[in-house]
């Protein structure tokens, strides 16, 4: 699976990119036909709490799955996205 990380208006550090890659790679074990995953990281109103947003698009043959999560840290937002995406992949595999 090809993993693409886009950070909007900031440069994601190596540690964050490595974290995203490790988390997203777990989805590859659930379905062997995942083409690519695009993760977009952005900050919503920097002066507030719970302002880190992770959006994830998972491209499968004939289907694109999407979800977005917001949290205090990018790591938590990405982890929440991956958890939600696991449920979507399960539904995709079961034909629902």
mmCIF file of the C-alpha atoms, coordinates in Angstrom:
data_MODEL
# 
_entry.id   MODEL 
# 
loop_
_atom_site.group_PDB 
_atom_site.id 
_atom_site.type_symbol 
_atom_site.label_atom_id 
_atom_site.label_alt_id 
_atom_site.label_comp_id 
_atom_site.label_asym_id 
_atom_site.label_entity_id 
_atom_site.label_seq_id 
_atom_site.pdbx_PDB_ins_code 
_atom_site.Cartn_x 
_atom_site.Cartn_y 
_atom_site.Cartn_z 
_atom_site.occupancy 
_atom_site.B_iso_or_equiv 
_atom_site.pdbx_formal_charge 
_atom_site.auth_seq_id 
_atom_site.auth_comp_id 
_atom_site.auth_asym_id 
_atom_site.auth_atom_id 
_atom_site.pdbx_PDB_model_num 
ATOM 1  C CA . UNK A 1 1  ? 0.000   0.000  0.000  1.00 0.00 ? 1  UNK A CA 1 
ATOM 2  C CA . UNK A 1 2  ? 1.210   3.472  -0.870 1.00 0.00 ? 2  UNK A CA 1 
ATOM 3  C CA . UNK A 1 3  ? 0.852   5.932  2.037  1.00 0.00 ? 3  UNK A CA 1 
ATOM 4  C CA . UNK A 1 4  ? 0.771   9.650  1.253  1.00 0.00 ? 4  UNK A CA 1 
ATOM 5  C CA . UNK A 1 5  ? 0.977   12.174 4.100  1.00 0.00 ? 5  UNK A CA 1 
ATOM 6  C CA . UNK A 1 6  ? -0.067  15.774 3.461  1.00 0.00 ? 6  UNK A CA 1 
ATOM 7  C CA . UNK A 1 7  ? 0.445   18.389 6.165  1.00 0.00 ? 7  UNK A CA 1 
ATOM 8  C CA . UNK A 1 8  ? -1.410  21.643 5.588  1.00 0.00 ? 8  UNK A CA 1 
ATOM 9  C CA . UNK A 1 9  ? 0.477   24.856 6.441  1.00 0.00 ? 9  UNK A CA 1 
ATOM 10 C CA . UNK A 1 10 ? 3.154   23.081 8.485  1.00 0.00 ? 10 UNK A CA 1 
ATOM 11 C CA . UNK A 1 11 ? 5.944   20.558 8.010  1.00 0.00 ? 11 UNK A CA 1 
ATOM 12 C CA . UNK A 1 12 ? 5.319   17.239 9.745  1.00 0.00 ? 12 UNK A CA 1 
ATOM 13 C CA . UNK A 1 13 ? 8.416   16.017 11.549 1.00 0.00 ? 13 UNK A CA 1 
ATOM 14 C CA . UNK A 1 14 ? 9.943   12.604 10.958 1.00 0.00 ? 14 UNK A CA 1 
ATOM 15 C CA . UNK A 1 15 ? 8.565   11.197 14.218 1.00 0.00 ? 15 UNK A CA 1 
ATOM 16 C CA . UNK A 1 16 ? 4.986   12.113 13.279 1.00 0.00 ? 16 UNK A CA 1 
ATOM 17 C CA . UNK A 1 17 ? 5.379   10.713 9.747  1.00 0.00 ? 17 UNK A CA 1 
ATOM 18 C CA . UNK A 1 18 ? 6.788   7.470  11.146 1.00 0.00 ? 18 UNK A CA 1 
ATOM 19 C CA . UNK A 1 19 ? 3.859   7.227  13.592 1.00 0.00 ? 19 UNK A CA 1 
ATOM 20 C CA . UNK A 1 20 ? 1.323   7.756  10.785 1.00 0.00 ? 20 UNK A CA 1 
ATOM 21 C CA . UNK A 1 21 ? 3.025   5.145  8.587  1.00 0.00 ? 21 UNK A CA 1 
ATOM 22 C CA . UNK A 1 22 ? 3.080   2.574  11.404 1.00 0.00 ? 22 UNK A CA 1 
ATOM 23 C CA . UNK A 1 23 ? -0.585  3.096  12.281 1.00 0.00 ? 23 UNK A CA 1 
ATOM 24 C CA . UNK A 1 24 ? -1.837  3.106  8.685  1.00 0.00 ? 24 UNK A CA 1 
ATOM 25 C CA . UNK A 1 25 ? 0.230   0.027  7.798  1.00 0.00 ? 25 UNK A CA 1 
ATOM 26 C CA . UNK A 1 26 ? -1.967  -1.980 10.182 1.00 0.00 ? 26 UNK A CA 1 
ATOM 27 C CA . UNK A 1 27 ? -4.872  -1.479 7.763  1.00 0.00 ? 27 UNK A CA 1 
ATOM 28 C CA . UNK A 1 28 ? -2.900  -3.305 5.066  1.00 0.00 ? 28 UNK A CA 1 
ATOM 29 C CA . UNK A 1 29 ? -3.204  -6.509 7.098  1.00 0.00 ? 29 UNK A CA 1 
ATOM 30 C CA . UNK A 1 30 ? -7.001  -6.255 7.041  1.00 0.00 ? 30 UNK A CA 1 
ATOM 31 C CA . UNK A 1 31 ? -7.358  -6.114 3.255  1.00 0.00 ? 31 UNK A CA 1 
ATOM 32 C CA . UNK A 1 32 ? -4.714  -7.054 0.728  1.00 0.00 ? 32 UNK A CA 1 
ATOM 33 C CA . UNK A 1 33 ? -6.244  -5.012 -2.093 1.00 0.00 ? 33 UNK A CA 1 
ATOM 34 C CA . UNK A 1 34 ? -5.744  -1.511 -0.638 1.00 0.00 ? 34 UNK A CA 1 
ATOM 35 C CA . UNK A 1 35 ? -4.259  0.658  -3.375 1.00 0.00 ? 35 UNK A CA 1 
ATOM 36 C CA . UNK A 1 36 ? -3.238  3.691  -1.324 1.00 0.00 ? 36 UNK A CA 1 
ATOM 37 C CA . UNK A 1 37 ? -4.033  5.767  1.721  1.00 0.00 ? 37 UNK A CA 1 
ATOM 38 C CA . UNK A 1 38 ? -3.902  9.554  1.828  1.00 0.00 ? 38 UNK A CA 1 
ATOM 39 C CA . UNK A 1 39 ? -3.639  11.184 5.254  1.00 0.00 ? 39 UNK A CA 1 
ATOM 40 C CA . UNK A 1 40 ? -4.116  14.937 5.588  1.00 0.00 ? 40 UNK A CA 1 
ATOM 41 C CA . UNK A 1 41 ? -3.043  16.640 8.815  1.00 0.00 ? 41 UNK A CA 1 
ATOM 42 C CA . UNK A 1 42 ? -4.149  20.176 9.627  1.00 0.00 ? 42 UNK A CA 1 
ATOM 43 C CA . UNK A 1 43 ? -4.636  22.536 12.544 1.00 0.00 ? 43 UNK A CA 1 
ATOM 44 C CA . UNK A 1 44 ? -8.030  24.135 13.174 1.00 0.00 ? 44 UNK A CA 1 
ATOM 45 C CA . UNK A 1 45 ? -7.798  27.424 15.104 1.00 0.00 ? 45 UNK A CA 1 
ATOM 46 C CA . UNK A 1 46 ? -4.303  27.095 16.663 1.00 0.00 ? 46 UNK A CA 1 
ATOM 47 C CA . UNK A 1 47 ? -5.281  28.954 19.828 1.00 0.00 ? 47 UNK A CA 1 
ATOM 48 C CA . UNK A 1 48 ? -7.878  26.378 20.921 1.00 0.00 ? 48 UNK A CA 1 
ATOM 49 C CA . UNK A 1 49 ? -7.790  22.900 22.453 1.00 0.00 ? 49 UNK A CA 1 
ATOM 50 C CA . UNK A 1 50 ? -8.779  19.818 20.471 1.00 0.00 ? 50 UNK A CA 1 
ATOM 51 C CA . UNK A 1 51 ? -7.566  21.512 17.274 1.00 0.00 ? 51 UNK A CA 1 
ATOM 52 C CA . UNK A 1 52 ? -5.610  18.803 15.435 1.00 0.00 ? 52 UNK A CA 1 
ATOM 53 C CA . UNK A 1 53 ? -7.460  17.216 12.503 1.00 0.00 ? 53 UNK A CA 1 
ATOM 54 C CA . UNK A 1 54 ? -6.563  14.026 10.669 1.00 0.00 ? 54 UNK A CA 1 
ATOM 55 C CA . UNK A 1 55 ? -8.436  13.119 7.502  1.00 0.00 ? 55 UNK A CA 1 
ATOM 56 C CA . UNK A 1 56 ? -7.942  9.727  5.900  1.00 0.00 ? 56 UNK A CA 1 
ATOM 57 C CA . UNK A 1 57 ? -8.904  8.452  2.467  1.00 0.00 ? 57 UNK A CA 1 
ATOM 58 C CA . UNK A 1 58 ? -8.441  4.763  1.737  1.00 0.00 ? 58 UNK A CA 1 
ATOM 59 C CA . UNK A 1 59 ? -8.579  3.738  -1.916 1.00 0.00 ? 59 UNK A CA 1 
ATOM 60 C CA . UNK A 1 60 ? -9.811  0.210  -2.630 1.00 0.00 ? 60 UNK A CA 1 
ATOM 61 C CA . UNK A 1 61 ? -10.879 -1.229 -5.992 1.00 0.00 ? 61 UNK A CA 1 
ATOM 62 C CA . UNK A 1 62 ? -14.232 0.387  -6.780 1.00 0.00 ? 62 UNK A CA 1 
ATOM 63 C CA . UNK A 1 63 ? -14.483 2.120  -3.413 1.00 0.00 ? 63 UNK A CA 1 
ATOM 64 C CA . UNK A 1 64 ? -13.003 5.070  -1.538 1.00 0.00 ? 64 UNK A CA 1 
ATOM 65 C CA . UNK A 1 65 ? -13.408 5.132  2.235  1.00 0.00 ? 65 UNK A CA 1 
ATOM 66 C CA . UNK A 1 66 ? -13.086 8.411  4.156  1.00 0.00 ? 66 UNK A CA 1 
ATOM 67 C CA . UNK A 1 67 ? -13.148 9.629  7.717  1.00 0.00 ? 67 UNK A CA 1 
ATOM 68 C CA . UNK A 1 68 ? -11.989 12.607 9.708  1.00 0.00 ? 68 UNK A CA 1 
ATOM 69 C CA . UNK A 1 69 ? -11.171 12.884 13.404 1.00 0.00 ? 69 UNK A CA 1 
ATOM 70 C CA . UNK A 1 70 ? -10.252 15.795 15.646 1.00 0.00 ? 70 UNK A CA 1 
ATOM 71 C CA . UNK A 1 71 ? -8.214  15.568 18.862 1.00 0.00 ? 71 UNK A CA 1 
ATOM 72 C CA . UNK A 1 72 ? -5.673  17.371 21.063 1.00 0.00 ? 72 UNK A CA 1 
ATOM 73 C CA . UNK A 1 73 ? -2.735  15.736 19.239 1.00 0.00 ? 73 UNK A CA 1 
ATOM 74 C CA . UNK A 1 74 ? -2.129  14.514 15.716 1.00 0.00 ? 74 UNK A CA 1 
ATOM 75 C CA . UNK A 1 75 ? -1.198  11.120 17.113 1.00 0.00 ? 75 UNK A CA 1 
ATOM 76 C CA . UNK A 1 76 ? -4.573  10.738 18.826 1.00 0.00 ? 76 UNK A CA 1 
ATOM 77 C CA . UNK A 1 77 ? -6.458  12.000 15.762 1.00 0.00 ? 77 UNK A CA 1 
ATOM 78 C CA . UNK A 1 78 ? -4.606  9.532  13.505 1.00 0.00 ? 78 UNK A CA 1 
ATOM 79 C CA . UNK A 1 79 ? -5.177  6.649  15.936 1.00 0.00 ? 79 UNK A CA 1 
ATOM 80 C CA . UNK A 1 80 ? -8.910  7.487  16.062 1.00 0.00 ? 80 UNK A CA 1 
ATOM 81 C CA . UNK A 1 81 ? -9.002  7.646  12.249 1.00 0.00 ? 81 UNK A CA 1 
ATOM 82 C CA . UNK A 1 82 ? -7.351  4.242  11.927 1.00 0.00 ? 82 UNK A CA 1 
ATOM 83 C CA . UNK A 1 83 ? -9.797  2.713  14.426 1.00 0.00 ? 83 UNK A CA 1 
ATOM 84 C CA . UNK A 1 84 ? -12.766 4.118  12.508 1.00 0.00 ? 84 UNK A CA 1 
ATOM 85 C CA . UNK A 1 85 ? -11.247 3.001  9.214  1.00 0.00 ? 85 UNK A CA 1 
ATOM 86 C CA . UNK A 1 86 ? -10.890 -0.565 10.522 1.00 0.00 ? 86 UNK A CA 1 
ATOM 87 C CA . UNK A 1 87 ? -14.674 -0.679 10.953 1.00 0.00 ? 87 UNK A CA 1 
ATOM 88 C CA . UNK A 1 88 ? -15.206 0.679  7.435  1.00 0.00 ? 88 UNK A CA 1 
ATOM 89 C CA . UNK A 1 89 ? -12.798 -1.872 5.942  1.00 0.00 ? 89 UNK A CA 1 
ATOM 90 C CA . UNK A 1 90 ? -14.651 -4.675 7.749  1.00 0.00 ? 90 UNK A CA 1 
ATOM 91 C CA . UNK A 1 91 ? -17.964 -3.458 6.296  1.00 0.00 ? 91 UNK A CA 1 
ATOM 92 C CA . UNK A 1 92 ? -16.335 -3.213 2.843  1.00 0.00 ? 92 UNK A CA 1 
ATOM 93 C CA . UNK A 1 93 ? -15.021 -6.773 3.080  1.00 0.00 ? 93 UNK A CA 1 
ATOM 94 C CA . UNK A 1 94 ? -18.448 -8.049 4.193  1.00 0.00 ? 94 UNK A CA 1 
ATOM 95 C CA . UNK A 1 95 ? -20.126 -6.300 1.255  1.00 0.00 ? 95 UNK A CA 1 
ATOM 96 C CA . UNK A 1 96 ? -22.180 -3.835 3.270  1.00 0.00 ? 96 UNK A CA 1 
# 
